[in-house]
């Protein structure tokens, strides 16, 4: 395998630290068969080529990671540059969570750089990061979702509390809170930067359960095992602490895998996913999160670049972590996600004139 891969992680997002863990894991898995470069995207929006043998603690303690700063050029020879030399990259493995790494911003940059990349397309990134737009699309296609509303001082909610308050754009349960009344939601959103792009509320389902499942569409449509996360005693939600700080991180957090659920619930999850996959383009591995309350299922949200790329959810399905990552790379190589510059030499103008002359 001669492809030179660049794994990108970090980014100016509240999920920066989790992205580092995901990226380091991906790079380690792929380095057994590929030439892999590690590119670190800092919180202050700078780029660095870093050593392949770094551990997560090095990003807190080791100042050497800032020695090889990368520049980005969008000229006639676009790409990542170390000093004046272009870094040869065949494909990007996107391991960035949240913010500009997952909302379409980074995907647009890759397209301008003429680099194919793993994970969601620009359109899917934008759709799935915007909780309200995603809710609207799901509801219009008869997929069960909890009623959701944008938080605004000028609009009263159409349903009673308590509510789940969420940033309109974001992930990893950061900024997700239970609030008893709408006044509290207004107060919180007006005093925290987590909600500066908007916020949503939805009905809080007391004593509900989370059910998570990973999906992919290449080389064929597959679903992972269904996971039931075990929430900490101190939390009424599947929180950031549950996901990343308890028991060694996401892959080590408490869970039932596979989830102990009734067959009719499992069948309903597959039915909803079959419909969902006809509506949303899935590239790479995404994680679909459901809520279950008294046998009623609701599609909660979709994480298009989940922590650890959700590799652990496939273990009992017979897929190795390398195989899953390698399939993501094969999919990206066969995708055309870069914008064409064909006709930039003037042929497009010539064709336009020809058409105009034929039309009179």
WODA-V132526 format. One record per backbone hydrogen bond with DSSP energy under -0.5 kcal/mol. NH is the residue of the N-H (numbers start at 1). CO is the residue of the C=O. E is the energy in kcal/mol with one decimal. If there is no record, write none. Layout:
nh & co & e
NH & CO & E
NH & CO & E
This chain:
nh & co & e
5 & 3 & -0.7
5 & 35 & -2.7
6 & 91 & -2.0
7 & 37 & -2.9
8 & 6 & -0.6
8 & 93 & -2.2
9 & 39 & -1.9
11 & 9 & -0.5
11 & 41 & -4.2
13 & 11 & -2.1
16 & 13 & -1.9
19 & 15 & -2.2
20 & 16 & -1.7
21 & 17 & -1.5
22 & 18 & -2.3
23 & 19 & -3.0
24 & 20 & -2.7
25 & 21 & -1.9
26 & 22 & -2.4
27 & 23 & -2.7
28 & 24 & -2.1
29 & 25 & -2.3
30 & 26 & -2.4
31 & 27 & -1.9
32 & 29 & -0.8
33 & 30 & -1.8
34 & 30 & -2.4
35 & 3 & -1.1
36 & 34 & -0.7
37 & 5 & -2.8
38 & 50 & -0.6
39 & 7 & -2.7
39 & 37 & -0.6
40 & 38 & -0.5
40 & 48 & -3.0
41 & 9 & -2.8
41 & 39 & -0.5
42 & 40 & -0.6
42 & 46 & -3.0
45 & 42 & -1.6
47 & 70 & -0.6
48 & 40 & -2.2
49 & 68 & -2.5
50 & 38 & -2.4
50 & 48 & -0.6
54 & 51 & -1.0
58 & 55 & -1.4
59 & 56 & -1.3
60 & 57 & -1.7
61 & 57 & -1.5
62 & 58 & -2.3
63 & 61 & -0.8
65 & 62 & -1.2
66 & 63 & -1.7
67 & 64 & -1.8
69 & 67 & -0.9
70 & 47 & -3.0
71 & 81 & -2.8
73 & 79 & -2.5
78 & 75 & -0.7
79 & 73 & -2.1
81 & 71 & -3.1
82 & 85 & -2.7
83 & 69 & -0.6
83 & 81 & -0.6
85 & 82 & -1.9
86 & 84 & -0.5
87 & 80 & -3.2
88 & 86 & -0.6
89 & 87 & -0.6
90 & 4 & -2.8
91 & 4 & -1.2
92 & 116 & -2.4
93 & 6 & -2.8
94 & 92 & -0.7
95 & 8 & -2.4
95 & 93 & -0.7
101 & 98 & -1.3
102 & 98 & -0.6
102 & 99 & -1.5
103 & 99 & -1.3
106 & 100 & -2.6
108 & 104 & -2.0
109 & 105 & -1.6
110 & 106 & -2.4
111 & 107 & -1.9
112 & 108 & -2.1
113 & 109 & -2.1
114 & 111 & -1.1
115 & 110 & -2.5
118 & 92 & -2.1
125 & 121 & -2.5
126 & 122 & -2.2
127 & 123 & -2.3
128 & 124 & -2.6
129 & 125 & -1.5
130 & 126 & -1.3
131 & 129 & -1.0
131 & 168 & -2.6
134 & 130 & -2.6
135 & 131 & -2.1
136 & 132 & -2.2
137 & 133 & -2.2
138 & 134 & -2.5
139 & 135 & -2.6
140 & 136 & -2.0
141 & 137 & -0.8
141 & 138 & -1.0
142 & 139 & -1.6
143 & 138 & -2.3
144 & 142 & -0.5
149 & 201 & -2.1
151 & 199 & -2.6
152 & 150 & -0.5
155 & 152 & -1.1
162 & 179 & -0.6
163 & 179 & -3.3
164 & 202 & -2.9
165 & 163 & -0.6
165 & 177 & -3.4
166 & 200 & -2.4
168 & 198 & -2.4
170 & 129 & -0.6
174 & 171 & -1.8
176 & 173 & -1.4
177 & 165 & -2.2
177 & 175 & -0.6
179 & 163 & -2.5
179 & 177 & -0.5
185 & 181 & -1.4
186 & 182 & -2.3
187 & 183 & -2.1
188 & 184 & -2.6
189 & 185 & -2.3
190 & 186 & -1.4
191 & 188 & -1.2
192 & 188 & -0.6
195 & 192 & -1.3
196 & 193 & -1.7
198 & 195 & -2.1
200 & 166 & -2.7
201 & 149 & -2.5
202 & 164 & -1.4
203 & 147 & -0.7
204 & 162 & -2.2
205 & 203 & -0.5
206 & 204 & -1.0
208 & 205 & -1.2
209 & 292 & -2.4
211 & 290 & -2.1
212 & 227 & -2.8
213 & 288 & -1.9
214 & 225 & -0.5
215 & 286 & -2.9
216 & 222 & -1.8
222 & 216 & -2.1
224 & 214 & -2.6
225 & 313 & -1.8
227 & 212 & -3.3
228 & 256 & -2.4
229 & 227 & -0.6
230 & 254 & -2.2
231 & 229 & -0.7
235 & 232 & -1.7
239 & 237 & -1.3
243 & 239 & -2.3
244 & 240 & -2.7
245 & 240 & -0.6
245 & 241 & -1.6
246 & 241 & -1.6
249 & 246 & -0.8
252 & 249 & -0.9
253 & 249 & -0.8
253 & 250 & -0.9
256 & 228 & -2.3
257 & 255 & -0.6
258 & 226 & -0.6
259 & 226 & -2.6
261 & 259 & -1.4
265 & 262 & -0.6
266 & 262 & -2.1
267 & 263 & -2.9
268 & 264 & -1.7
269 & 265 & -2.1
270 & 266 & -2.0
271 & 267 & -2.3
272 & 268 & -2.6
273 & 269 & -2.5
274 & 270 & -2.5
275 & 271 & -1.6
276 & 272 & -3.0
277 & 273 & -2.7
278 & 275 & -1.3
279 & 275 & -0.5
279 & 276 & -1.7
280 & 276 & -2.3
282 & 280 & -0.6
283 & 281 & -0.5
286 & 215 & -2.2
286 & 284 & -0.5
287 & 303 & -2.5
288 & 213 & -3.3
288 & 286 & -0.5
289 & 287 & -0.5
289 & 301 & -2.8
290 & 211 & -3.2
291 & 298 & -2.5
292 & 209 & -2.6
293 & 296 & -2.4
296 & 293 & -2.0
297 & 295 & -0.6
298 & 291 & -2.1
299 & 144 & -3.2
300 & 289 & -2.9
300 & 298 & -0.6
301 & 289 & -1.2
303 & 287 & -3.0
304 & 302 & -0.7
306 & 285 & -0.6
306 & 303 & -0.5
309 & 306 & -2.4
310 & 307 & -1.9
311 & 308 & -1.9
313 & 310 & -1.1
314 & 311 & -1.7
315 & 312 & -1.0
317 & 314 & -2.0
318 & 315 & -1.0
319 & 314 & -1.1
324 & 320 & -2.1
325 & 321 & -2.3
326 & 322 & -3.2
327 & 323 & -2.1
328 & 324 & -1.6
329 & 325 & -1.8
330 & 326 & -2.5
331 & 327 & -2.5
332 & 328 & -2.1
333 & 329 & -2.4
334 & 330 & -1.3
335 & 332 & -1.3
337 & 335 & -0.7
344 & 341 & -1.9
346 & 343 & -1.6
348 & 343 & -1.1
350 & 346 & -2.1
351 & 347 & -2.6
352 & 348 & -2.1
353 & 349 & -2.2
354 & 350 & -2.3
355 & 351 & -2.4
356 & 352 & -2.3
357 & 353 & -2.5
358 & 354 & -2.0
359 & 355 & -1.9
360 & 356 & -0.6
